[in-house]
Amino acid sequence: MAKRKVGETDNEVAPEEPRRSSRRKPNSQQDEAQVEDTKIATKPKSKATKKKQTPKIGTTEEVESSRHSTPACSSAKPTKSAGSNTTNPSSTELPARQYWLMKAEPESRLEKGHDIKFSIDDLAAKTEPEPWDGIRAYPARNNLRAMKKGDLAFFYHSSCKVPAIVGIMEIVQEHTPDLSAHNPKAPYYDPKSSPDDPKWSVVHVEFRQKLKTPITLQEIKAWFNEKGHPLENMQMLKLARLSVSKISEGEWRFLVGEMEKNGDVVSVV
């Protein structure tokens, strides 16, 4: 079931990664001779510290090796530190939950002969995870690819009489290729995408809650226009055509607070 509005387009060019090359040149025979001359010239001075010096070094390779060698006792310290890092509880902490807003059209509209209608009630009726397919804009696709299992998203009714946040869903499966892009009969078929080189992605979501009192676009715009308001940088309004947008934790907390003021008990946060 396609989930996005018509008209999302974008271009993406991946920058070429700069190559790395070694600038180090092998030592010449002259360099080896200089090392031997230096060793002979400094030999008389070694008598004063004979007991503290390492055995006599006879080759250039040994000279280079001795510069970087360390006593066995000192090499053990980094090993101990590295081992302690692996047992640090903070290194196994799960990443922080992310929040999103995802648009769908709740009213019937035909696209290449297919009705792309999909509402919060349609999602609630699903008995298994629903693929959020049909995304054909790079910024929205990149947001899909950034999603992690366990993230939460507002379900937003778009292109209807009263656009609004109407519910909450959870990301239950991270991104995989959007196979609908390779189907010529699908409403959002993309001939430039192929199974060998898929351009578009899909995540799977599950219904979590429907709001009794939706948060309307009109309300959101009013808050957005207030200087210093928690929603003043809301991505959905800065990029109005974006069908999948990022919600900051502060924006999420504020909107959940408004939902609770309206009498909705939000069961997931």
N, C-alpha and C positions, 0 to 999 in steps of 0.2 A: 504494500500500500504506500503510494508516494505521499510525502509529508510536507513538501515545500511549495512556495509560491513560484509562479513563472517569473523569469526575468533576472534570476541570479546568474551573473556571469563574472568572470575574472580571468586574469592571465597570471601565470606563475613561471618565473625563470629561475632555475637554480644556479647560484653563483658557482663558478669553477673553483675547486679547491686548489690553493697554491701548492706547487710541488716542493718537496724538501730535497736538498742535495747536500752531500757531505763536502765540507771545505777543507778537511784535514788531509795533508800530503804526507807520504812516507818519508822517514828520515833518510838523508843521504849518507854516504860513507864519510863525508867530511864532518857531518854532525857526530858520527860515532867517534871519529878521531878527536874531536873537541872534548867529548865526554871523557875519553881516556886521558887526554892531557890534563884536564881539570882534576881528575882523580889522583894523578901522579903529583900534581902541584900541591895538592892539599894533604898528601899523605903524612908529612912530618907533624902536622898539627894534631893528628889523630892520636898521638901517643898520650897526650894529657887526658884524653877522655876515652882511653882504650877500653876500659871495663864497661862503659855504657854503650859502646857502639855495637852494631850488628856485624856479623862476619863480613869479610872483604868481598866486594862485589866485582865480578869479572867481566860482565857483558852489559851492553846497552840495554837489552831487554830487562836484565835484573835491576838496573838502575831505575828504569821506568816503573817496574813493579814495586820497588822499595818505597817510592814516593807515595804510593797509594795504600801501602799495607798498614794495618793497625794491629795492636796487640790483641791476643785472643780474648782477654778479659773485657776490653772495650767493645769488641764486636758482639759480645753476648748481650749488651744492654739494649741495642735496637731490637734484637730478636725478642727480648722480654717485653719491650714496649709494644711491638707489633702484636704479640700474643694477647696482651691485655686489651688492645683495641677490639679484638674479635669478640671479646666477652662483654664489651660495654653495652648495657641494655639499650642505650639511645641509638645504637647502630642498627637495631632491629625494629625500630618504631615504624609503623605504617605511615604513608604520606597523608597529609591533611586532606579531608574531604573537600571536593570542589563542587561548585554550584553553577547551574546553567539555566537558560531559558530557550525553549524550543517551540517553534510556531507550526501550527497545522490549520487547515481550513475546515471548519465544521459544517459548511454549507456545500451542497452539490455543485460541482463544476466539472465539465468534461474536458479532458486533455487527451487528444488523439483517440477519442472514443472511449476513454476510461474515466470513470467518476473518481476524482481524487479526494473526495470528502473523507475526513477523519477527525472525529471529535474525542473529547475526554470520555464520553460514554462508549464510544467504539473501543477505546483502549481498555476501559474497565471490563468490557465483555470478553476480552481475549483470555484464553486459558493457558497460554504459554508466552514467553518473551516475544515482543513485537519488534521487527527490524525497522529502524528509522531510516528509510531509504529515500531516494529522489533528490538528494542534496547535490547541486551542480554549481556551486560557487566555492572558490578556494578558501576564503576566510571561514566560511561555515564548515567546510570539510576539515580544515585544520583544527577547528574547535572540537569536532567529532573525534579526531585522532588524539586529542589531548585528554579526552575523558578516561576516567578510571572506574573500574568496577566498584560500586558503592556510592558513586557520586549521585547527587540529587538534581532534579531539573523541574522548573515550573513548566506546566503545559499551558500554552498560550493560544487562544482562539484568534485567528487572523483572517483578514479579508471577509469580514462579516459585519452585521449591523452594530454590534457592541464588542469591539476587540477587547480582550481581557485575559488576565491570568485566571484559569479556571480549575487548576488542580496541580498535583505533584506526582512525579514518577521517579523511578530509580534506574540508574544504568546498571544492568545486570550482566552485560557482556561487552567487552571492549571491541574496538573497531576491527572490521574485516572488510574485504572488497565488496562493493555494492554490485551484485551480479545483474541487477535490473538495468544497469547502464549498457550491458552487452546484448540485451534483448531488443531486436528491432521493433517488436510489437509493444514494448513498454512505453508509458507516457513520457519518460525522460531518458530515452535511448541516446547514447553518445557514441557515434561511430569512431571517434578518436580514442576511445578507451577499449582495451582488449583484456582477456583473461591473463595473458602473459605480461601485460603492463597496465594494471588497473589504475585509473586516475581517481576514482571516487570510493568513498568508504561508507560503512553503515555501522551503527551500534544497535544493541538490543535493549529495550526498556520494558519495565513492568509498572502497572498502575499502583499507586500508593494511596491517593486521596483525591476526592472531588470537593471543591469549595462550595459551601452553601451560598456565600456571598462573594462573587468574583471581584478581583481588583482590576478596575477598568483602565484602559489606556488613557482616558481623560484624567483620572486621578494620578496616574504615574507621570504624565506630562506636567501636571501642576507641581508636583514635588520636584521634578527634574529642573524646573525653572527657578526654584528657590535657591539663592546663593548659600553655599555651605551646607546644603541638604545632603543626607546620605546617598541620594539617588542622582546627584548632579553630574556624575560621570558615567551613568548607566550606558553600557555598550549598545543595548537595544535601541536607544533613542539617538545615540551618536551615529550609528550605522543602521538606519531605519529599514533598509532592505535585507538586512542580515537575518536569516531564518534560524540560525543557531548562534546564540550569543552567550558571553561569559557574564556571570553574576558574582560580584565580590561577596565575601562573607558578611561585610557590613550591610550591603544591599539586601542580602537574603534575610538577615536578622530583622532588619527594619520591616520588610514586607511581611514576614511571618508575624511580627508584632501587630501589624495592621489587620491581618487575617484574624488574629485572636480577638482583637477589639471588635471585629464584626461578628463574633460568636463562633468562629471556626476553631476547633481544637486540632492543632497541627500535630499529628502523631509522629512525624519524622522531622528531624532538624539537621 
